[in-house]
């Protein structure tokens, strides 16, 4: 007995030796910003001193009020890819170690080109697109299990399902894919949307693994397509492991405890706003199950920045879409955005700024004239065109040509483009995962779908298509989110309708698909609709005519939103037609004489490539 006790006393007793989390889990050599903040998490980890091998300099060791956290900042300047060893020593001098990898970056990683106006982005509701691996529908590590019979449950869409149908997307004319968030969301209910994440360094196991996510990126790149990550800076989920043991009280916004946002984003720039209203918007929680992150906390902001950069490097990403961008602390989110673009100057980030006024949306775009009034720059390259989306909610049902009805709404949207520093970097869309389905609004009127889709394909900006629009999928937001996020037909074994194949689609689905595919396949080839200038003409009798043009190319779009066939005299548009003599209809191949009147049917659109 005494011998056993003596042996135990000689053994290294690691009182503070357990490291439960180390984030980022690894990093990369040769980054633009050489400083790396590593978060170590474990029981009483802060009671230790820390050193690191290989002559790496520790620039800062920061402890918080929670002794389970230790933030260690090292300098990787001129450091090659290598293995490091961190040594932790307690007061009793008994140490433990942890290995850390600095990996080699991809060639020209910092020069990656993000998505832009030459792309067409396809938005996928990740849980509702295709179930490629039914074996991961449920996982013992997370609470909610697969239940396709529950409209608001997990249905089993996953990464493999996306990979299996990338050729379908390529045929459709897609050049970039934006899946809704794919990091772990361990909420007990409604976790399928994954905007309440519980671990931002881990792919949700019901979608697959980090390695499968990397494979999705690789398979897209093989096809000349891009991957956009849906990133959430404003909040996490209530099941996030850090929320259960906060590094500090001010890691999240507390009042104390919960207070819901008033959602009045105008308080971010309203010079007359009260302090309490501003605080309640920014610091209030989006919903009770989503703790609101405090981007003014430097440790948290650096954590979010490094997490974003880690995913870019690891998964070879081409861009971000940032959820609830304008609910963040505006100083903090501008630092986050700038840090990413300093590392990747040609990367692209689009922010969700759900506002209904162009001046208010323009405030959030990089180098905004509006933001400059108060010396603010968000550094955000792109915003979403919610005012154009507002017009889409009614414009094609407005047949009468009155002062403020019909296509004048679309025209007026573009008259305010002077507010944006870069109108070509605005995302245009008919619908998304939070709105009524376009085909629901217009009762699957194919002609109205043609007009709407032709608009986002040919006006300035980056067009975004929501999954299923291209086969006529509808959904009523009034019935709840599940109705606008239905399963894509054919994505599950046993589906009676497989819309992923021509033979599996119905005649109506093929009508939608064929038009969409032809339109966006053509769009890939036309520089004028990518980055050309725009000239438009005030709608007359609910007919809207506009041109997209460069020095060498011109596209003329004629849209008749009225209920009658009309004959359009072309002499009004001579300043845009100039020396072009004919126009080729991109859909039919028919050539039209630009000196003659153009006849256009009711509720229809012509897209003409002009020729001399």
C-alpha positions as CSV (number, residue, x, y, z in Angstrom):
1,X,0.0,0.0,0.0
2,X,2.8,2.4,0.9
3,X,4.7,1.5,-2.3
4,X,1.6,2.3,-4.4
5,X,1.2,5.7,-2.7
6,X,4.9,6.5,-3.3
7,X,4.5,5.6,-7.0
8,X,1.5,7.8,-7.3
9,X,3.3,10.7,-5.7
10,X,6.0,10.4,-8.3
11,X,3.6,10.4,-11.3
12,X,2.9,13.8,-13.0
13,X,-0.4,14.9,-11.6
14,X,-2.0,17.2,-14.2
15,X,-4.3,19.3,-12.2
16,X,-4.9,21.8,-14.9
17,X,-4.0,19.6,-17.8
18,X,-7.2,19.1,-19.7
19,X,-7.6,21.1,-22.9
20,X,-11.2,20.6,-24.1
21,X,-11.0,23.1,-26.9
22,X,-8.2,24.9,-28.9
23,X,-9.4,27.4,-31.5
24,X,-8.5,27.9,-34.3
25,X,-7.6,24.2,-34.3
26,X,-4.7,25.0,-36.6
27,X,-3.5,27.9,-38.7
28,X,-1.5,28.8,-41.8
29,X,2.0,30.2,-42.3
30,X,2.5,33.3,-44.4
31,X,-0.7,35.2,-43.5
32,X,-0.9,38.9,-44.2
33,X,-1.6,39.5,-40.5
34,X,1.1,37.6,-38.6
35,X,-0.6,37.8,-35.2
36,X,-2.6,34.7,-34.2
37,X,-4.8,34.6,-31.1
38,X,-5.3,31.0,-29.9
39,X,-8.1,30.3,-27.5
40,X,-7.3,27.4,-25.0
41,X,-10.3,26.1,-23.0
42,X,-10.1,23.7,-20.1
43,X,-10.8,23.4,-16.4
44,X,-8.8,26.2,-14.7
45,X,-6.5,26.5,-17.7
46,X,-5.8,30.2,-16.8
47,X,-3.9,29.0,-13.7
48,X,-1.0,28.0,-15.9
49,X,1.9,29.9,-17.5
50,X,2.5,29.3,-21.2
51,X,5.5,29.0,-23.4
52,X,5.9,27.9,-27.1
53,X,8.6,26.2,-29.0
54,X,10.6,27.0,-32.1
55,X,11.5,30.5,-31.1
56,X,8.0,31.7,-31.8
57,X,7.3,34.9,-29.9
58,X,4.3,35.1,-27.5
59,X,3.0,38.7,-27.8
60,X,0.2,38.6,-25.3
61,X,-1.4,36.2,-22.8
62,X,-4.9,37.4,-21.8
63,X,-7.0,35.9,-19.1
64,X,-10.7,36.6,-18.5
65,X,-12.9,36.5,-15.5
66,X,-13.6,32.8,-16.4
67,X,-10.5,30.8,-15.4
68,X,-11.4,28.1,-18.0
69,X,-10.1,30.3,-20.8
70,X,-6.7,31.5,-21.9
71,X,-6.1,33.6,-25.0
72,X,-2.5,33.4,-26.3
73,X,-1.3,35.6,-29.1
74,X,1.8,34.6,-31.0
75,X,3.7,36.3,-33.8
76,X,4.0,34.1,-37.0
77,X,6.0,36.6,-39.0
78,X,8.3,34.8,-41.3
79,X,7.4,31.5,-39.7
80,X,7.4,28.5,-42.1
81,X,4.8,25.8,-42.0
82,X,5.8,23.7,-38.9
83,X,4.6,21.9,-35.8
84,X,4.7,24.0,-32.6
85,X,4.5,22.8,-29.0
86,X,2.8,24.8,-26.3
87,X,3.9,24.1,-22.7
88,X,1.7,24.8,-19.8
89,X,3.1,25.0,-16.3
90,X,1.2,25.2,-13.0
91,X,2.4,26.6,-9.7
92,X,3.6,23.1,-8.8
93,X,5.9,23.2,-11.9
94,X,4.2,20.1,-13.3
95,X,3.6,20.7,-17.0
96,X,1.6,19.4,-19.9
97,X,1.9,20.2,-23.6
98,X,-0.2,20.7,-26.6
99,X,0.9,20.5,-30.2
100,X,-0.2,23.1,-32.7
101,X,0.1,23.1,-36.5
102,X,1.0,25.9,-38.9
103,X,0.1,24.6,-42.3
104,X,1.1,25.5,-45.8
105,X,-1.3,27.8,-47.7
106,X,-2.5,27.1,-51.2
107,X,-0.6,28.8,-54.0
108,X,-1.9,32.3,-54.5
109,X,-4.4,31.8,-51.7
110,X,-4.5,35.5,-50.9
111,X,-5.3,36.4,-54.5
112,X,-8.4,34.3,-54.7
113,X,-11.1,36.0,-56.8
114,X,-14.5,36.3,-55.2
115,X,-17.9,36.2,-56.9
116,X,-19.0,39.3,-58.9
117,X,-21.5,40.5,-61.4
118,X,-20.4,37.9,-63.9
119,X,-21.8,35.2,-61.6
120,X,-25.2,33.8,-61.0
121,X,-25.6,32.7,-57.4
122,X,-27.9,29.7,-56.4
123,X,-29.2,29.8,-52.9
124,X,-29.8,26.4,-51.3
125,X,-31.7,25.6,-48.1
126,X,-29.1,23.1,-47.1
127,X,-31.5,20.7,-45.3
128,X,-34.1,20.8,-48.1
129,X,-32.2,20.3,-51.3
130,X,-31.1,16.6,-51.6
131,X,-30.4,13.8,-49.2
132,X,-27.3,12.1,-50.5
133,X,-26.5,10.1,-47.4
134,X,-29.6,9.0,-45.3
135,X,-27.2,7.5,-42.7
136,X,-26.4,10.9,-41.4
137,X,-30.0,12.1,-41.0
138,X,-29.6,11.6,-37.2
139,X,-26.5,11.7,-35.2
140,X,-25.9,10.8,-31.5
141,X,-23.8,13.9,-30.9
142,X,-26.8,16.3,-31.6
143,X,-30.2,16.5,-30.1
144,X,-32.7,16.8,-33.0
145,X,-33.1,13.7,-35.2
146,X,-34.3,13.4,-38.7
147,X,-38.0,13.6,-39.2
148,X,-39.2,14.4,-42.7
149,X,-42.8,14.2,-41.7
150,X,-42.3,17.3,-39.5
151,X,-42.5,20.4,-41.8
152,X,-40.2,22.2,-39.3
153,X,-37.9,19.3,-38.6
154,X,-34.7,18.0,-40.1
155,X,-35.4,16.4,-43.5
156,X,-31.9,15.1,-44.3
157,X,-30.6,17.4,-47.0
158,X,-26.8,17.3,-46.9
159,X,-23.4,18.0,-48.5
160,X,-23.4,14.8,-50.5
161,X,-26.8,15.7,-51.9
162,X,-25.4,18.9,-53.2
163,X,-22.3,17.3,-54.7
164,X,-24.5,14.7,-56.4
165,X,-26.4,17.4,-58.2
166,X,-23.6,19.9,-59.2
167,X,-23.9,19.0,-62.8
168,X,-27.6,19.9,-62.6
169,X,-26.7,23.3,-61.3
170,X,-24.0,23.8,-64.0
171,X,-26.6,22.9,-66.7
172,X,-28.9,25.5,-65.1
173,X,-26.2,28.2,-65.6
174,X,-25.2,28.5,-62.0
175,X,-21.7,29.8,-61.4
176,X,-21.7,30.2,-57.6
177,X,-23.5,28.2,-54.8
178,X,-24.7,29.8,-51.5
179,X,-25.9,27.1,-49.0
180,X,-27.5,28.3,-45.8
181,X,-25.2,27.8,-42.8
182,X,-23.7,24.4,-42.4
183,X,-22.0,24.7,-39.0
184,X,-23.4,22.7,-36.1
185,X,-26.8,23.8,-34.7
186,X,-27.8,21.8,-31.7
187,X,-31.1,23.3,-30.9
188,X,-33.7,20.8,-29.9
189,X,-36.2,22.0,-32.5
190,X,-36.1,23.9,-35.8
191,X,-32.4,23.4,-36.0
192,X,-32.6,22.7,-39.8
193,X,-32.0,26.4,-40.7
194,X,-28.7,26.4,-38.7
195,X,-28.6,30.1,-38.0
196,X,-28.4,29.4,-34.3
197,X,-25.0,27.7,-34.4
198,X,-23.5,25.7,-31.5
199,X,-20.0,25.2,-32.8
200,X,-18.6,27.5,-35.6
201,X,-15.5,25.2,-36.2
202,X,-17.6,22.1,-36.9
203,X,-19.8,21.1,-39.8
204,X,-23.2,19.9,-38.6
205,X,-22.9,16.1,-38.6
206,X,-26.4,15.8,-40.2
207,X,-24.9,17.7,-43.2
208,X,-21.6,15.8,-43.2
209,X,-18.1,16.5,-42.1
210,X,-15.6,19.3,-42.5
211,X,-13.8,17.1,-45.0
212,X,-17.0,16.7,-47.0
213,X,-17.5,20.5,-47.0
214,X,-14.0,20.8,-48.4
215,X,-14.9,18.3,-51.1
216,X,-18.0,20.4,-52.0
217,X,-15.7,23.3,-52.6
218,X,-13.3,21.2,-54.6
219,X,-16.0,19.7,-56.8
220,X,-17.4,23.2,-57.5
221,X,-14.0,24.5,-58.5
222,X,-13.5,21.5,-60.9
223,X,-16.6,22.7,-62.7
224,X,-15.6,26.4,-62.7
225,X,-18.1,27.3,-60.0
226,X,-17.7,29.0,-56.6
227,X,-18.6,28.4,-53.0
228,X,-20.1,31.1,-50.8
229,X,-20.4,30.5,-47.1
230,X,-23.4,31.9,-45.1
231,X,-21.7,33.5,-42.1
232,X,-23.3,34.7,-38.9
233,X,-21.6,37.4,-36.9
234,X,-24.5,38.8,-35.0
235,X,-25.5,35.8,-32.9
236,X,-25.0,32.2,-32.0
237,X,-27.4,29.6,-30.8
238,X,-28.3,29.1,-27.1
239,X,-26.7,25.6,-27.3
240,X,-23.3,27.1,-28.3
241,X,-20.7,25.6,-26.0
242,X,-19.2,29.0,-25.2
243,X,-22.6,30.4,-24.2
244,X,-22.9,27.6,-21.6
245,X,-19.6,28.8,-20.1
246,X,-19.0,32.4,-21.2
247,X,-15.4,33.7,-21.3
248,X,-16.7,36.9,-19.8
249,X,-20.0,38.5,-18.9
250,X,-19.7,41.0,-21.8
251,X,-19.0,38.2,-24.5
252,X,-22.7,38.6,-25.3
253,X,-25.1,41.5,-24.7
254,X,-27.0,41.2,-21.4
255,X,-29.5,43.7,-19.9
256,X,-28.9,41.7,-17.6
257,X,-30.3,38.6,-19.3
258,X,-32.5,38.6,-22.3
259,X,-33.9,41.6,-24.2
260,X,-35.3,41.3,-27.7
261,X,-34.2,43.7,-30.5
262,X,-36.6,46.4,-31.6
263,X,-35.3,45.6,-35.1
264,X,-35.1,49.4,-35.9
265,X,-31.9,49.3,-37.9
266,X,-32.2,53.0,-38.7
267,X,-30.9,53.8,-35.2
268,X,-27.5,52.9,-36.6
269,X,-27.3,56.2,-38.5
270,X,-30.3,58.2,-37.3
271,X,-28.7,61.5,-35.9
272,X,-31.9,62.0,-33.9
273,X,-32.1,58.5,-32.4
274,X,-32.2,58.1,-28.6
275,X,-29.4,56.1,-26.9
276,X,-31.9,53.6,-25.5
277,X,-33.5,52.9,-28.9
278,X,-30.1,52.4,-30.5
279,X,-29.0,50.0,-27.7
280,X,-32.2,48.0,-27.9
281,X,-31.7,47.5,-31.6
282,X,-28.0,46.6,-31.6
283,X,-27.7,44.8,-28.2
284,X,-31.1,43.2,-28.2
285,X,-31.3,39.6,-29.2
286,X,-32.7,38.7,-32.6
287,X,-34.8,36.0,-30.9
288,X,-34.6,34.4,-27.5
289,X,-32.8,31.3,-28.7
290,X,-30.0,33.4,-30.3
291,X,-27.6,35.1,-27.8
292,X,-26.5,38.4,-29.3
293,X,-22.7,38.6,-29.7
294,X,-20.8,41.7,-28.5
295,X,-18.6,42.7,-31.4
296,X,-17.2,45.6,-29.3
297,X,-15.4,43.0,-27.2
298,X,-11.9,42.7,-28.8
299,X,-11.4,39.1,-27.9
300,X,-14.7,38.1,-29.4
301,X,-14.2,40.2,-32.5
302,X,-10.8,38.6,-33.1
303,X,-12.3,35.2,-32.5
304,X,-14.9,35.8,-35.2
305,X,-12.4,37.3,-37.6
306,X,-10.0,34.4,-37.3
307,X,-12.9,31.9,-37.6
308,X,-13.9,33.5,-40.9
309,X,-10.4,33.5,-42.2
310,X,-9.8,29.9,-41.1
311,X,-12.8,28.8,-43.1
312,X,-11.7,30.7,-46.2
313,X,-8.3,29.0,-46.0
314,X,-9.5,25.6,-45.0
315,X,-12.4,25.3,-47.5
316,X,-11.0,27.4,-50.2
317,X,-14.0,29.7,-50.1
318,X,-14.9,32.3,-52.8
319,X,-17.1,34.6,-50.7
320,X,-19.4,35.2,-47.8
321,X,-23.0,36.2,-47.4
322,X,-23.3,37.7,-43.9
323,X,-26.6,37.2,-42.1
324,X,-28.2,40.2,-40.2
325,X,-25.2,42.4,-41.1
326,X,-26.8,45.7,-40.0
327,X,-27.7,44.4,-36.5
328,X,-24.0,44.1,-35.6
329,X,-22.1,46.8,-33.7
330,X,-21.2,48.9,-36.8
331,X,-17.7,49.7,-35.7
332,X,-17.0,46.1,-34.8
333,X,-18.4,44.7,-38.0
334,X,-16.5,47.2,-40.1
335,X,-13.2,46.0,-38.5
336,X,-14.2,42.4,-39.1
337,X,-14.9,43.1,-42.7
338,X,-11.8,45.1,-43.3
339,X,-9.6,42.5,-41.7
340,X,-10.9,39.8,-44.1
341,X,-10.5,42.0,-47.1
342,X,-7.0,43.1,-46.0
343,X,-6.1,39.4,-46.1
344,X,-8.0,38.7,-49.4
345,X,-8.3,41.9,-51.4
346,X,-10.3,40.3,-54.2
347,X,-12.7,38.4,-52.0
348,X,-16.4,39.4,-51.9
349,X,-18.8,39.7,-49.0
350,X,-22.5,40.6,-49.3
351,X,-24.3,41.7,-46.2
352,X,-28.0,41.2,-45.4
353,X,-29.2,44.7,-44.9
354,X,-33.0,44.3,-45.0
355,X,-34.1,47.8,-45.4
356,X,-36.6,49.5,-47.7
357,X,-34.8,52.7,-48.7
358,X,-31.9,53.0,-51.0
359,X,-30.1,55.6,-49.0
360,X,-30.3,53.5,-45.9
361,X,-29.0,50.4,-47.8
362,X,-26.3,52.4,-49.5
363,X,-25.0,53.5,-46.1
364,X,-23.7,50.0,-45.6
365,X,-21.7,49.6,-48.8
366,X,-18.0,50.2,-48.9
367,X,-16.9,53.8,-49.5
368,X,-20.5,55.0,-49.2
369,X,-21.2,58.7,-49.7
370,X,-24.0,58.4,-47.2
371,X,-21.8,56.8,-44.6
372,X,-19.1,59.4,-45.2
373,X,-21.4,62.1,-43.8
374,X,-20.5,60.7,-40.3
375,X,-17.1,59.4,-41.3
376,X,-18.2,55.8,-41.3
377,X,-17.0,53.1,-43.7
378,X,-18.4,49.5,-43.4
379,X,-15.8,48.2,-46.0
380,X,-18.6,45.9,-47.1
381,X,-18.4,45.3,-50.9
382,X,-22.0,44.3,-51.5
383,X,-25.5,44.6,-50.2
384,X,-28.8,43.0,-51.2
385,X,-31.3,44.9,-53.3
386,X,-34.3,44.7,-51.0
387,X,-36.0,47.7,-52.6
388,X,-36.0,45.9,-56.0
389,X,-37.4,42.9,-54.2
390,X,-40.1,45.1,-52.7
391,X,-41.2,46.1,-56.3
392,X,-41.3,42.4,-57.3
393,X,-44.0,41.8,-54.7
394,X,-46.6,43.6,-56.8
395,X,-45.3,45.1,-60.0
396,X,-46.3,42.3,-62.5
397,X,-49.9,42.3,-61.2
398,X,-50.2,46.1,-61.9
399,X,-51.5,46.2,-65.5
400,X,-52.6,49.8,-65.6
401,X,-50.1,52.5,-66.5
402,X,-50.4,55.1,-63.8
403,X,-48.0,57.5,-62.2
404,X,-46.7,55.1,-59.5
405,X,-47.9,51.6,-60.6
406,X,-46.4,49.0,-62.8
407,X,-42.9,49.0,-64.2
408,X,-42.3,52.6,-63.0
409,X,-41.5,51.0,-59.7
410,X,-38.6,49.1,-61.2
411,X,-37.5,52.2,-63.1
412,X,-37.5,54.3,-59.9
413,X,-35.4,51.7,-58.1
414,X,-32.6,52.3,-60.5
415,X,-32.9,56.1,-60.5
416,X,-31.4,55.9,-57.0
417,X,-28.3,54.0,-58.1
418,X,-26.3,57.2,-57.6
419,X,-26.4,56.5,-53.9
420,X,-24.4,53.3,-54.2
421,X,-20.6,53.5,-54.6
422,X,-20.7,50.4,-56.7
423,X,-24.1,49.5,-58.2
424,X,-22.6,46.5,-60.0
425,X,-21.8,44.9,-56.7
426,X,-25.4,44.7,-55.5
427,X,-27.2,41.3,-55.2
428,X,-30.5,41.2,-57.0
429,X,-33.1,38.5,-56.3
430,X,-36.8,37.6,-56.8
431,X,-37.0,35.8,-53.5
432,X,-34.9,34.1,-50.8
433,X,-35.3,31.7,-47.9
434,X,-37.1,34.4,-45.7
435,X,-39.6,35.8,-48.2
436,X,-42.7,34.7,-50.0
437,X,-42.0,32.6,-53.1
438,X,-42.2,34.6,-56.3
439,X,-44.3,31.8,-58.0
440,X,-46.7,31.9,-55.0
441,X,-47.2,35.7,-55.4
442,X,-47.9,35.3,-59.1
443,X,-49.8,32.0,-58.9
444,X,-47.3,30.3,-61.2
445,X,-47.9,32.6,-64.1
446,X,-45.0,31.6,-66.3
447,X,-45.0,34.8,-68.3
448,X,-44.5,36.8,-65.1
449,X,-41.7,34.5,-64.0
450,X,-40.0,35.2,-67.4
451,X,-40.2,38.9,-66.8
452,X,-38.9,38.8,-63.3
453,X,-36.1,36.5,-64.1
454,X,-35.1,38.4,-67.2
455,X,-34.8,41.6,-65.0
456,X,-32.4,40.2,-62.5
457,X,-30.4,38.5,-65.3
458,X,-29.9,41.8,-67.3
459,X,-29.9,44.7,-64.9
460,X,-26.8,45.8,-62.9
461,X,-25.7,43.6,-60.0
462,X,-25.2,40.0,-59.1
463,X,-28.3,37.8,-59.7
464,X,-29.3,35.3,-57.1
465,X,-31.7,32.4,-57.7
466,X,-33.5,30.6,-54.9
467,X,-33.5,26.8,-55.2
468,X,-36.6,25.5,-56.9
469,X,-37.6,28.7,-58.6
470,X,-36.3,27.2,-61.8
471,X,-38.9,24.4,-61.7
472,X,-41.8,26.6,-60.5
473,X,-41.7,25.9,-56.8
474,X,-44.0,28.0,-54.7
475,X,-44.6,28.6,-51.0
476,X,-46.6,30.9,-48.8
477,X,-44.6,32.8,-46.2
478,X,-47.9,33.4,-44.4
479,X,-48.1,29.6,-43.6
480,X,-44.7,29.7,-42.0
481,X,-41.1,29.2,-43.0
482,X,-41.5,25.5,-43.8
483,X,-43.8,26.4,-46.7
484,X,-41.1,28.5,-48.4
485,X,-38.5,25.9,-47.7
486,X,-40.0,22.7,-49.2
487,X,-37.9,19.7,-50.2
488,X,-36.7,19.8,-53.7
489,X,-38.5,17.0,-55.6
490,X,-36.2,14.2,-56.5
491,X,-33.8,14.9,-53.7
492,X,-35.0,12.0,-51.6
493,X,-35.1,8.3,-52.5
494,X,-38.6,7.3,-53.4
495,X,-39.8,10.8,-54.5
496,X,-42.4,10.3,-57.2
497,X,-41.2,13.4,-59.0
498,X,-37.5,13.8,-59.8
499,X,-37.0,17.4,-61.0
500,X,-33.2,16.9,-61.3
501,X,-33.6,15.2,-64.7
502,X,-35.4,16.2,-67.9
503,X,-37.3,12.9,-68.0
504,X,-38.2,13.2,-64.4
505,X,-39.6,16.7,-64.6
506,X,-43.2,17.5,-65.5
507,X,-44.0,19.5,-68.6
508,X,-44.5,22.7,-66.5
509,X,-41.2,22.1,-64.6
510,X,-39.3,21.7,-67.9
511,X,-40.8,24.9,-69.2
512,X,-39.4,26.8,-66.2
513,X,-36.1,25.0,-66.2
514,X,-35.5,25.4,-69.9
515,X,-36.1,29.1,-69.8
516,X,-33.9,29.6,-66.8
517,X,-31.1,27.5,-68.1
518,X,-31.1,29.2,-71.5
519,X,-31.2,32.6,-70.0
520,X,-28.3,32.1,-67.5
521,X,-26.2,30.1,-69.9
522,X,-26.4,33.0,-72.3
523,X,-25.6,35.4,-69.5
524,X,-22.3,33.8,-68.9
525,X,-21.1,35.0,-72.3
526,X,-22.2,38.6,-72.3
527,X,-19.9,41.2,-70.8
528,X,-22.4,44.0,-71.3
529,X,-24.8,42.6,-68.7
530,X,-21.9,41.8,-66.3
531,X,-20.2,45.1,-66.1
532,X,-21.6,47.4,-68.8
533,X,-23.3,50.7,-68.2
534,X,-27.1,50.9,-68.0
535,X,-29.4,53.4,-69.8
536,X,-33.1,53.1,-69.3
537,X,-36.2,54.9,-70.6
538,X,-39.2,56.0,-68.6
539,X,-41.9,53.2,-69.0
540,X,-44.6,54.1,-71.5
541,X,-47.9,52.3,-71.4
542,X,-46.3,49.9,-68.9
543,X,-43.5,49.0,-71.3
544,X,-40.0,49.4,-70.0
545,X,-36.9,49.6,-72.3
546,X,-33.3,49.6,-71.1
547,X,-29.9,48.9,-72.5
548,X,-26.8,47.4,-71.0
549,X,-23.7,48.3,-73.0
550,X,-19.9,48.5,-73.3
551,X,-17.9,50.1,-76.1
552,X,-18.2,46.8,-78.1
553,X,-21.5,45.2,-77.0
554,X,-25.1,46.3,-76.4
555,X,-28.1,44.5,-75.1
556,X,-31.6,45.9,-75.5
557,X,-34.4,44.7,-73.1
558,X,-38.0,45.4,-73.9
559,X,-40.5,44.4,-71.2
560,X,-44.3,44.7,-71.8
561,X,-46.1,44.5,-68.5
562,X,-49.4,45.5,-70.0
563,X,-52.3,43.2,-70.9
564,X,-52.2,44.0,-74.6
565,X,-49.7,43.4,-77.4
566,X,-47.9,46.6,-78.3
567,X,-45.9,48.0,-81.2
568,X,-42.9,49.9,-80.0
569,X,-41.4,52.7,-82.1
570,X,-37.6,52.5,-82.0
571,X,-36.7,56.0,-82.9
572,X,-37.2,57.0,-79.2
573,X,-34.2,54.9,-78.3
574,X,-31.8,56.1,-81.0
575,X,-29.3,57.4,-78.6
576,X,-28.8,53.8,-77.4
577,X,-29.3,52.0,-80.7
578,X,-26.8,54.3,-82.4
579,X,-25.2,52.4,-85.4
580,X,-26.7,49.0,-84.5
581,X,-29.0,47.7,-87.2
582,X,-30.5,44.5,-85.9
583,X,-31.2,42.7,-82.7
584,X,-31.1,39.0,-82.1
585,X,-33.6,37.5,-79.7
586,X,-31.5,35.4,-77.4
587,X,-34.4,33.0,-76.7
588,X,-35.7,32.3,-80.2
589,X,-32.7,33.3,-82.4
590,X,-35.0,35.6,-84.4
591,X,-33.4,38.7,-85.9
592,X,-35.3,42.0,-85.7
593,X,-34.8,45.2,-87.8
594,X,-34.1,48.0,-85.4
595,X,-35.3,50.6,-87.9
596,X,-38.8,49.1,-87.8
597,X,-41.3,49.0,-85.0
598,X,-40.9,46.2,-82.5
599,X,-44.0,44.2,-81.7
600,X,-44.1,42.6,-78.3
601,X,-46.9,40.5,-76.8
602,X,-48.6,41.3,-73.4
603,X,-46.8,40.2,-70.3
604,X,-43.6,39.3,-72.1
605,X,-40.0,40.3,-72.4
606,X,-37.5,40.5,-75.3
607,X,-33.7,40.4,-74.8
608,X,-31.9,41.5,-77.9
609,X,-28.2,41.3,-78.6
610,X,-27.5,44.2,-81.0
611,X,-25.5,43.8,-84.2
612,X,-24.2,46.4,-86.6
